[in-house]
Amino acid sequence: MVTLSSLLFENGLPNLPVLLIEPHRNHGGVWRIKFSYETAEPLSMSADQALTMVSGLQDIGEADLAEEIDSAIKRASHYASM
């Protein structure tokens, strides 16, 4: 059975409280999803990876976190289309 901790680990994220999840454009101009933490450096992942993680989060009942990430993905997609 997949747990939140293992899903985060598989996606390169720590099992820490997230302060902010937002779209972020990297130096190459590609929109990514950035995860900011109080006690760790921010980390980011591609929107495609984040979308896959949203599905996994929904499968394990983490609807609030999935919704927050999905919202950031939608904003990143919107900004990329501008």
C-alpha positions in Angstrom: 0.0 0.0 0.0 1.2 3.5 -0.9 1.5 6.0 1.9 1.9 9.8 1.7 5.5 9.5 2.9 6.4 7.0 0.2 4.6 8.9 -2.5 6.5 12.1 -1.6 9.8 10.2 -1.4 9.2 8.6 -4.8 8.8 12.1 -6.2 11.8 13.6 -4.5 10.0 15.6 -1.8 10.5 15.5 1.9 7.7 14.5 4.3 7.5 18.0 5.8 4.7 20.5 6.0 4.5 22.5 2.8 4.1 26.3 3.2 3.3 27.1 -0.4 2.8 25.2 -3.7 3.0 27.5 -6.7 3.9 27.7 -10.4 7.5 28.7 -10.9 9.4 29.4 -14.2 12.9 28.0 -14.2 15.9 29.7 -15.9 15.1 27.9 -19.1 11.6 29.4 -19.2 9.9 26.2 -18.4 7.0 26.3 -15.9 7.4 23.9 -13.0 5.6 23.4 -9.7 7.5 24.7 -6.6 7.1 23.4 -3.1 8.3 25.7 -0.4 9.0 24.5 3.2 9.7 26.3 6.5 12.6 24.1 7.4 14.0 23.1 4.0 15.0 24.6 0.7 12.3 24.9 -1.9 12.0 22.0 -4.4 10.3 21.9 -7.8 9.1 19.3 -10.3 7.8 19.3 -13.8 4.1 19.9 -14.2 3.8 16.4 -15.8 5.4 14.8 -12.7 3.1 16.8 -10.4 0.1 15.7 -12.4 1.0 12.1 -11.9 1.5 12.8 -8.2 -2.0 14.3 -8.0 -3.5 11.1 -9.2 -1.5 9.1 -6.6 -2.6 11.5 -3.8 -6.2 11.2 -4.8 -5.9 7.4 -4.7 -4.7 7.5 -1.1 -7.3 10.0 0.1 -5.1 13.1 0.2 -7.7 15.3 -1.6 -6.7 18.6 -0.1 -3.0 18.3 -1.1 -4.0 16.9 -4.5 -6.3 19.9 -5.1 -3.6 22.4 -4.1 -1.1 20.9 -6.5 -3.7 20.6 -9.3 -4.4 24.3 -8.9 -0.8 25.2 -9.3 -0.5 23.0 -12.4 -3.5 24.8 -13.9 -2.0 28.2 -13.1 1.3 27.1 -14.7 -0.5 25.9 -17.8 -2.3 29.3 -18.0 0.9 31.3 -17.6 2.7 29.1 -20.2 -0.1 29.9 -22.7 0.3 33.6 -22.4 
